[in-house]
Amino acid sequence: MSSIYTPLTITERSPDGFSTPDFSSYNDWSVDNANDSDELNNRASYADYVRKQYIANGNFDDPQNAAQLEQSIRKNTIDAAIADKVEGATERMDSMFAPKAQPLDTKLAFIKQYSDSNSEEWKSADTYLAHQTSLIQSGAESLYR
């Protein structure tokens, strides 16, 4: 593994004005957390860990600063993967940080939470989720899966 992914290097490469939280280097973090057989997925998980440390430190509170910091986290992650010659790093850069697919129920719950309860979207989501709840409670859900 390269030394690119140590906290010191990330601190040096972070945008100006950010206080850097205390977090483990990739080498230390990976001992207990790199459980995926795809090393690139492990790198993305480490980036999530680093991001959470910055969020807890308050660095993502300002949207403009958050965008700069997010760009820095992604660049550092990709640069380290390329430097370590992780298979597929160059080809899969864009998909590395793509949002993970969410189940339909999660998407509909989001619509209900953030939409006007008088909107068609909210009503459709509410109807579907109520139907699913009824199926689960009646035990009939297993017939549809």
C-alpha positions in Angstrom: 0.0 0.0 0.0 1.2 3.5 -0.7 1.9 6.2 1.8 -0.5 8.5 -0.1 -3.3 7.5 2.2 -2.0 8.5 5.6 -3.9 11.2 7.6 -0.9 13.5 7.2 -1.0 13.4 3.5 -4.8 13.9 3.4 -4.3 16.9 5.7 -1.8 18.4 3.4 -4.1 17.8 0.4 -7.3 19.0 2.1 -8.7 22.4 1.0 -7.4 25.4 3.1 -9.4 26.3 6.2 -10.4 22.8 7.2 -9.5 21.4 10.6 -8.6 17.8 10.1 -10.3 15.3 12.3 -8.4 12.4 13.8 -8.8 9.2 11.7 -6.9 6.1 10.9 -4.7 5.6 7.8 -6.1 3.3 5.2 -3.5 0.6 6.2 -4.7 0.7 9.8 -8.4 1.0 8.9 -8.2 -1.9 6.4 -7.1 -4.4 9.0 -10.6 -4.6 10.5 -12.7 -3.1 7.8 -11.6 -4.0 4.3 -13.9 -7.0 4.0 -14.9 -6.8 0.3 -13.0 -9.0 -2.2 -13.0 -6.0 -4.5 -10.2 -3.7 -3.3 -11.8 -0.7 -5.1 -15.0 -1.2 -3.0 -12.8 -1.2 0.1 -11.3 2.1 -1.0 -14.8 3.6 -1.4 -15.7 2.3 2.1 -12.6 4.0 3.5 -13.6 7.3 1.8 -17.0 6.9 3.5 -15.2 6.5 6.8 -13.1 9.6 6.2 -16.1 11.6 5.1 -18.0 10.6 8.3 -15.1 11.9 10.4 -15.1 15.2 8.6 -18.9 15.4 9.0 -18.6 14.7 12.7 -16.0 17.4 12.9 -18.4 20.0 11.3 -16.5 20.4 8.1 -19.5 19.6 5.9 -21.8 22.2 7.6 -21.3 24.8 4.8 -22.4 23.5 1.4 -19.7 25.3 -0.5 -16.9 24.0 1.8 -18.5 20.5 1.7 -18.2 20.4 -2.1 -14.5 21.3 -1.9 -13.9 18.7 0.8 -15.9 16.0 -1.1 -13.8 16.7 -4.2 -10.6 16.3 -2.1 -11.7 13.0 -0.5 -12.6 11.6 -3.9 -9.4 12.7 -5.5 -7.3 11.4 -2.7 -9.1 8.0 -2.8 -8.7 7.7 -6.6 -5.0 8.8 -6.6 -4.2 6.3 -3.8 -5.9 3.5 -5.7 -4.0 4.3 -8.9 -0.7 4.7 -7.1 -1.3 1.3 -5.5 -2.2 -0.2 -8.9 -5.6 -1.4 -7.7 -7.2 -3.3 -10.5 -9.8 -1.3 -12.4 -9.1 2.0 -10.5 -8.7 4.1 -13.7 -11.7 2.5 -15.5 -14.1 2.5 -12.6 -13.4 6.0 -11.1 -16.9 7.4 -11.8 -18.8 4.3 -10.6 -16.6 4.2 -7.4 -18.6 7.0 -5.8 -22.0 6.4 -7.4 -24.9 6.2 -5.0 -25.8 2.8 -3.9 -29.2 1.5 -5.1 -32.0 1.9 -2.6 -35.0 -0.5 -2.2 -38.3 0.9 -3.5 -39.8 1.1 0.0 -36.9 3.4 1.1 -37.4 5.6 -1.9 -41.1 5.9 -1.3 -40.6 6.6 2.4 -38.2 9.4 1.3 -40.9 10.8 -1.0 -43.4 10.7 1.9 -41.1 12.5 4.2 -40.1 15.3 1.9 -43.2 15.9 -0.3 -46.3 17.8 0.3 -49.0 15.4 1.7 -51.4 16.8 -0.9 -49.2 15.9 -3.8 -49.9 13.0 -6.1 -46.4 11.6 -5.4 -47.1 11.6 -1.7 -50.5 9.9 -2.1 -49.0 7.2 -4.4 -46.2 6.5 -2.0 -48.6 6.4 1.0 -50.9 4.0 -0.8 -48.2 1.6 -1.9 -46.5 1.6 1.6 -49.9 1.0 3.3 -50.6 -1.9 1.0 -47.1 -3.4 1.7 -47.7 -3.0 5.5 -51.1 -4.8 5.1 -49.5 -7.6 3.1 -46.8 -8.1 5.8 -49.3 -8.0 8.6 -51.5 -10.6 6.9 -48.6 -12.9 6.0 -49.5 -12.7 2.3 -46.3 -10.9 1.4 -44.4 -14.1 1.0 -46.8 -15.0 -1.9 -45.5 -12.0 -3.8 -41.7 -12.5 -3.4 
